[in-house]
Amino acid sequence: MSEVKGPLILASGSPQRLSLLLEAGFKPEVRVPEIDESMLTGESAKSLVERLAVEKLNAVINDGECGVAADTVVSINEKILGKPGSPEIALEMLQTLSAKTHDVVTGVAVSGPKGRRSLTVTTRVKWRELSKEELVTYIQTGEPLDKAGGYGIQGGGKDFVVSFEGSFDNIVGLPVDEVVSCLSELGCDCSSSF
């Protein structure tokens, strides 16, 4: 089957993922999936994000269409941190991450004319020690509430990071290099730059 030219479908309402794909030369069509994102008992971070990415893809992308879905969590000491949803939970999460190293784990599911595949990408992130005052000030910006682990490295959260190993884009929410590679393998040509 020849490569499909056409829009890439992003199965996500995440402005960060959309922005990353636009920066990479894509012009995605956004379809927001409605799925239950509850964690299953005993589920690991990798299993959770890969399962949710596949469910999101399956919910809004038809066979043969070029599409991508993803889910990201922060994992520290076997504990999974999703989006905090409230300032109190955000503070608890951020205090957990202070002065420690954590993993940002993203599950990616990709569809194309040659099939579908899924994978996970992990980036290790080391934080400096943070005072409660710093964290409260950050939470008051509103940025942490819709971000896995309660921070955005592309925003104010960058000031907390000492170092990271792996994909920067993955910390933002989508490992673009891996996505581009999968799209190519699955027969998609959806951008002007690849």
C-alpha positions as CSV (number, residue, x, y, z in Angstrom):
1,M,0.0,0.0,0.0
2,S,1.4,3.4,-0.9
3,E,1.9,6.2,1.6
4,V,-1.2,8.2,2.5
5,K,-1.1,11.9,2.1
6,G,-3.6,13.8,4.2
7,P,-4.2,15.2,7.6
8,L,-2.7,13.7,10.7
9,I,-5.4,13.2,13.3
10,L,-4.5,14.0,16.9
11,A,-6.7,12.1,19.3
12,S,-6.2,14.5,22.1
13,G,-7.4,17.9,23.4
14,S,-4.0,18.7,24.8
15,P,-2.7,22.1,23.6
16,Q,0.9,20.9,24.4
17,R,0.6,17.9,22.0
18,L,-1.0,20.1,19.3
19,S,1.8,22.7,19.7
20,L,4.5,20.0,19.5
21,L,3.1,18.6,16.3
22,L,2.7,22.0,14.7
23,E,6.3,22.8,15.5
24,A,7.3,19.5,13.8
25,G,5.6,20.6,10.6
26,F,2.3,18.8,10.9
27,K,-1.2,20.4,10.6
28,P,-3.2,18.0,12.7
29,E,-7.0,17.6,12.7
30,V,-8.0,17.4,16.4
31,R,-10.5,14.8,17.6
32,V,-11.0,14.6,21.3
33,P,-11.7,11.1,22.6
34,E,-14.1,10.5,25.5
35,I,-12.8,7.5,27.4
36,D,-12.6,6.4,31.1
37,E,-9.0,7.2,32.2
38,S,-9.3,5.3,35.5
39,M,-6.3,3.2,36.5
40,L,-6.8,-0.5,36.8
41,T,-5.8,-2.2,40.1
42,G,-2.1,-3.0,40.1
43,E,-1.4,-1.3,36.8
44,S,2.1,0.0,36.2
45,A,2.7,3.5,34.8
46,K,3.8,2.0,31.4
47,S,0.8,-0.3,31.2
48,L,-1.6,2.5,32.1
49,V,-0.4,5.1,29.6
50,E,0.0,2.6,26.7
51,R,-3.5,1.2,27.4
52,L,-5.1,4.7,27.5
53,A,-3.3,5.8,24.4
54,V,-4.6,2.7,22.5
55,E,-8.1,3.4,23.8
56,K,-8.0,7.0,22.8
57,L,-6.8,6.1,19.3
58,N,-9.5,3.4,18.9
59,A,-12.2,5.8,20.1
60,V,-11.8,8.4,17.3
61,I,-9.5,7.1,14.5
62,N,-10.7,4.7,11.9
63,D,-8.6,1.9,10.4
64,G,-6.3,3.2,7.7
65,E,-6.3,6.8,8.9
66,C,-3.1,8.4,10.0
67,G,-3.4,9.3,13.6
68,V,-1.7,9.6,17.0
69,A,-2.9,9.4,20.6
70,A,-1.0,9.7,23.8
71,D,-1.2,9.6,27.6
72,T,1.4,10.9,30.0
73,V,1.9,10.4,33.7
74,V,4.7,11.1,36.2
75,S,5.9,8.1,38.2
76,I,8.0,8.2,41.4
77,N,8.7,5.3,43.7
78,E,6.1,3.2,41.9
79,K,3.5,5.9,42.6
80,I,1.6,7.3,39.6
81,L,0.9,11.0,39.4
82,G,-1.7,12.1,36.9
83,K,-3.3,15.6,36.7
84,P,-3.9,17.0,40.2
85,G,-7.3,18.6,39.6
86,S,-7.1,20.8,42.7
87,P,-4.5,23.1,44.3
88,E,-4.2,20.9,47.4
89,I,-3.4,17.8,45.4
90,A,-1.0,19.8,43.2
91,L,0.9,20.9,46.3
92,E,1.1,17.4,47.6
93,M,2.4,16.1,44.2
94,L,5.0,18.9,43.8
95,Q,6.3,18.3,47.4
96,T,6.7,14.6,46.5
97,L,8.8,15.6,43.5
98,S,11.0,18.2,45.3
99,A,14.7,17.3,45.4
100,K,14.1,13.9,43.8
101,T,14.3,12.1,40.4
102,H,11.1,11.0,38.7
103,D,10.1,9.4,35.5
104,V,7.8,11.0,32.9
105,V,6.1,8.1,31.1
106,T,4.2,8.6,27.8
107,G,2.2,5.9,26.0
108,V,1.8,6.5,22.3
109,A,-0.5,4.8,19.9
110,V,-0.2,5.4,16.1
111,S,-2.4,4.5,13.2
112,G,-1.7,4.3,9.5
113,P,-2.6,2.4,6.3
114,K,-0.1,-0.3,7.3
115,G,-1.7,-0.9,10.7
116,R,-1.4,0.3,14.3
117,R,1.3,0.2,16.9
118,S,1.9,1.4,20.4
119,L,4.9,2.0,22.6
120,T,6.0,3.8,25.7
121,V,8.8,6.4,26.2
122,T,10.3,7.3,29.5
123,T,12.4,10.4,30.4
124,R,14.1,10.7,33.8
125,V,13.9,14.2,35.4
126,K,15.8,15.5,38.4
127,W,14.4,18.3,40.5
128,R,16.1,20.7,42.9
129,E,14.7,21.2,46.4
130,L,11.8,23.6,46.5
131,S,10.3,25.7,49.3
132,K,6.6,25.5,50.1
133,E,6.4,29.3,49.2
134,E,7.8,28.6,45.7
135,L,5.3,25.8,45.1
136,V,2.3,27.8,46.3
137,T,3.3,30.7,44.1
138,Y,3.6,28.3,41.1
139,I,0.2,26.7,41.9
140,Q,-1.4,30.2,42.0
141,T,-0.5,30.5,38.3
142,G,-3.0,27.7,37.5
143,E,-0.5,25.9,35.3
144,P,-0.2,22.7,37.4
145,L,-3.9,21.8,37.5
146,D,-4.1,20.2,34.0
147,K,-0.6,18.7,33.8
148,A,0.6,15.2,34.7
149,G,2.6,15.4,37.9
150,G,1.4,19.0,38.5
151,Y,3.9,20.8,36.4
152,G,4.7,21.9,32.8
153,I,8.4,21.9,31.8
154,Q,7.5,24.2,28.9
155,G,6.2,26.8,31.5
156,G,7.1,27.7,35.0
157,G,8.0,24.1,35.9
158,K,11.3,24.5,33.9
159,D,12.7,26.4,36.9
160,F,12.5,23.2,39.1
161,V,14.4,21.0,36.8
162,V,18.1,20.4,37.4
163,S,18.6,17.8,34.6
164,F,16.9,15.2,32.5
165,E,17.8,12.1,30.6
166,G,15.9,11.4,27.4
167,S,13.3,13.2,25.2
168,F,12.4,16.8,26.2
169,D,9.3,16.6,24.1
170,N,8.2,13.6,26.1
171,I,8.2,15.7,29.3
172,V,5.9,18.2,27.5
173,G,3.6,15.3,26.5
174,L,4.5,13.7,23.2
175,P,7.8,12.1,22.1
176,V,7.8,13.6,18.6
177,D,10.8,11.7,17.1
178,E,9.2,8.4,18.0
179,V,5.8,9.5,16.6
180,V,7.4,10.6,13.3
181,S,9.2,7.3,13.0
182,C,6.0,5.3,13.7
183,L,4.0,7.3,11.2
184,S,6.6,6.7,8.5
185,E,6.7,2.9,9.3
186,L,2.9,2.8,9.1
187,G,2.8,4.5,5.7
188,C,1.8,8.0,6.6
189,D,3.1,11.2,5.0
190,C,1.2,13.9,6.8
191,S,3.5,16.8,7.1
192,S,5.4,19.3,4.9
193,S,8.7,18.6,6.6
194,F,9.0,14.8,6.7
